């Protein structure tokens, strides 16, 4: 990543009508040192950066003249790597992304990142609400709104059709598919919604349209889900078995089959397919299998197995991704929580 640090310092200095000598005096360095920073022949000591940020009234990050593209990449990475944003960080990124929406070349990506930022903040509040709502319910178990608070924070399944149907979102995705009919991924999201709402006749129609664009294992998978939604479990299993038998070389198919079994409560069988999927993955490996195995082991009361799966996740992240960040921290927190369950 390239930073034009010298021009950034010069721009900030001139915007405050300061000479190199005045800046040098405030920092306790020579005017020659400031000149070298601005010409790019030298960089200030890292210990000076906080003083520079105070003098110019900007964050340390703002001292580095990142391109808009680089800064957006940094924001996106931060949304995944940090558990909680400070209010200052949130406000700073929100302000920047709103301003960036005014640039036509960055409007779409800035809007997407702004949506992700708001979703991040929502998930943070849900995480804060979770223990509070659980404690409240223990103290006032007769309060319906305490149950609602838990379900809202933890995505509990409501049964009220008025609340859970996806009719508005379905109409939106129908428009997306109409406007972008050759992108097979758009059909996935629409089919998920139609099947969740048991609108199986429409789902079959869109599954056939998806197949006409490109026939992948997703066709058999979704036809199986449609059969299941129509209470035809034997028919569903026939389609899912065909999906697996025709695509045994595809790692994701084994994972999907395991997910299907897990959603039916057939946990021991699901574990078998998740574990078959593990050695088939190419690097960099995702940790969905280990996450699923950990959750199932916990459900089955196998706390040691759940801990081992979390440790496998950490090892994969270390080897293929990173040794720090929220993905690592969340596994460490889960191991600690699981360890406490053994006491």
N, C-alpha and C positions, 0 to 999 in steps of 0.2 A: 504494500500500500504506500503510495507516494504522498507526502505532506509538503506543502510549500510553507514551511514554518517561518522562514525569513520574511517573506512578503506579508505574512499574517501579522507578525510583530510590527513591521513597519506601518501597515495599514492601521492597526490599533493605536500605535503611537501618534501618527499624524491626525487620526480622528479626534484625539484629545489635545491637539496642538502642542505636543511635547517634542523637544529636541532630543537627540541621542544623549547629549550630556545630562539633561534633566532626568531622563529615564535611568541612566547609569548611576546618577547620584541617589536616586530613590532605592536602587537595588544594591548600592555599595560596590559597584564594579566600575571598570573603566569605560569611557565612551568608545574606545577601540573594541572592547568586547562586544558591545551592542552592535557596532558596525559589522563585526564578523558574523553575528547571528543573522542580521538582516541580509547580508550578502550570501549567506548559505555556506560560508567557509568553516563555520563552527556552530556548535549548539550549546545552550546554557546548561549548567549543572542542573540535574533533576530537582535539587533542593530549592532552586530559584523559582520553579514553576508556580508554586502556591503564591509567592509574592507577586509574580507577573499577573496572575489571575485576579488578585485583589486590586492591583494598580489599574488594570484595564476594566475591571468590573465584569469579568466573564468567567466561565468555568474553565478548568484546566483543559478539558476536551476542546473547548472553543478556541484555545490557543493554536490548535493544529488545523490548518486549512484543508480539511477533507473535502473531496468532491461530494456533491449531493448523493451520487450513487454509492460511494463508500460509506457515507453517514447512514444512509438507509439500510445498508447491509449490517452496519454496526447495531442499529436499533433492532433489526429483526433478530440478530443473534442474541441480543440482550433479553428479548422477550422470552426466549427459550432457556436462557442460562441463569436468570435471576428469579428467585422465588417471590420476592416482594419488591416492588419499585417504591422508592421514596416519593413523597408528594412533589418534591422539587424535580426529580427525574421525570415523573409523569407530566408535570406542567411544561417542562422544557421540551420534551419530545412531542407533546400535543401541539404546542405553539409552532414548533418547527415544521411538523407535517402539515398543519393547516396552511402555513405560508407556502409550502412546497406544492400544494394543490393548485396554486395559481400559475405554476409553470406547466404548460401543456405536455412537455416531454416527460414529466414526472407525475402528472395528475393521477393516473390509474394506480401506480405503485404506492404513492403517498396515501391515497384513499384506502387502499388495502391495509397498509401498515397502521393507519389510524384506526381502522376497524379492529385489527389484531390487538392494538394497544388498549382499546376499550374493553375487548373481551378478556384481555389479561387482567385489567383492573377488576372486572366483574368476578373472575375466578378467584382473585385475591380476597375480595370481600366475602365470597362464598366460603373460602377456607377459614376466614375469621369467624363467620357465622356458625360454622359447623359445631365447634365445641360449646359455644354459648347456647345454641338451640338444644343440644343434647342435654346440657345441664338443666336448662329451664324445664324441659319435659320431665326430667326426674323429680323436679321440685313441684311442678304443677301438672301432673299427668292428665288432668281433666280438661286441659286447654287445647282445643282444636288448632288454634293458631300456632301452638308450639310444634305440633306435628307438621303443619304447613311449612314452618320455618326450616325444619329438618329436611323435608322433601325438596324444598326450593334450593337449599344449600348443597344437597347431595344428589340432586337429580333423581329423586324418588319417582316411581311410576304412578301417576294419577290414573284413575279409571273414568273420570268424567269426560265424556266424548267432546263436550263443548270446549274443554280445556286442552285435550291432547290431540285433536285431529289437526292435520297439516294442510288443509284445503288451500289456504292462501299461498303457502310455500310451494305446493304442488303446481299451482297455476304459474308461479314465477318460473319454476324449472321447466315447465312445458314450453314457455317462451324461450328459455335458454336453449333447449334442444331444437326448437324450430329455427332459431337464429344461427345455431352452430351444430347442424345435424351430423357432421362428420367427425366430431370429437366424441369418442366412445365413452369417455369418463363422465360426460354430462348425463348419460343414460343411467349410470350407476346411482347417482344421487337421486334422480327422479324415481327409479325403481325402488330404492330404499323407502322413500316416502309413500309411494302407492301401496307397497306391500304392508307397511306399518299400519296404514289405514284400511287394509283389507279391500282395496279397490283392484281386485285381481284381474278383472277383464281388461281394464286399461293397462295394467302391468304387463299382461301377456302381449298386448299390441306393441308396447314400447320395447319389450324384450325381443320381439321379432324384428323391429326396426334396428335395434342395436346389433343383432346378428347379421343383418344385411350390410351394415357398415363394416363390421369385422367380427368374425366368429372366434371367440376366445372361450376359455373355461367359464367365464362369467355367465354365459348364456345358460349352461346347464345348472349352475349354482342358483341363478335367479328363478329359473323355472321350478327348481326344487323348493325354493322359498314360497313361490306362488302356490304350489301344491299344498305345502304345509299350512299356508293361510286359509286354504279351502278345506282344511281338515282331512286331506288325503296324505297321511304320513307314508304309507307304502309307496305311493307314487313319488313323493318327495325323495325318499331314500333311493329309489331307482335312478332318479336324475343325478343325485349327489354321487352315487356309486359310479355312474357313467363319467361324471366329471373327474373323479379320481383315476379310474382305469384308463381314461384317454389321455391323461396329463401327468403321469407318475413322475416324470422328470422335472416337473415344476415345483419348486419348494413351497411357493405360496399356496398351491392347491392342497398340500398336506396340512398347512396351517389353517386354511379355510375349513377343511373337513373337521379338524379338531375343534374349531370354533363352533361349527354346527352342532357337534355332539355336546360341547360344553353348554350351549344355550338350551339343550334338551335335558340338562342335568345328568348326562352320562359322563361323569367326570373321569372315571378310571380309563374309559376308552379314549376320551379326549386327550388325556396325558400321553397316551401311546402315540397319537398322531402328532402332537406338538413335539415330542422327542424325536420322532422320525424326521421332522422338518429341520431340526437344529443342524445336523452335519451337512445339509444340502446347501446352506446359505453361502453366497459369495461375499467377499469383503468389499466395502465395509458392511458388517453385519448389523441388522436391527435387532432389538432385544424383545420383540413382541412375544416370542416363544417363552423366554424365561419369565417375563411378566405374567403370562397366562399360567404357566406352571406354578409360579409362586402363589398366585391367587387360589388356584384349585387345591394346592397342598394345604393352604390355610383353611379352606372350606372343609376339607377332609380331616382336619385336625393334625396334619403332619407338619408341625411347626419347623422341625429341622429341615424338611424338604423345601419349605417355603424360604427359609434362610439361605439354603444352598443355592436356590434359583436366583435369589437377589445377589449373592456373591458372584454367580456366573455373569449376571448383568454387569456388575462392576468390572469384572475382568474383560468382558467384551468392549465396554466403553473405554477402558484403559488401552487396549490393544488397537482398537479401530477408530476411536473418536476423540476422547478427551479424558483428562484426569481431574477435571474440576467443572464446576457449574451445577445448575439445578438438577440435571439428569443424574449426576453422581450423588449430590446431596440428598435427593429424594430417596434413593436406594439405601443410603446410609441411615436415614431416619426410619425407613421401613424395617431394616435389620434391627435397629435399636428397639422399635416397637414390638417386633416379633420376639426378640430376646426377653422382653419384659413379660410376655405372655407365658413363658416357661417357668417363671418364678412362682 
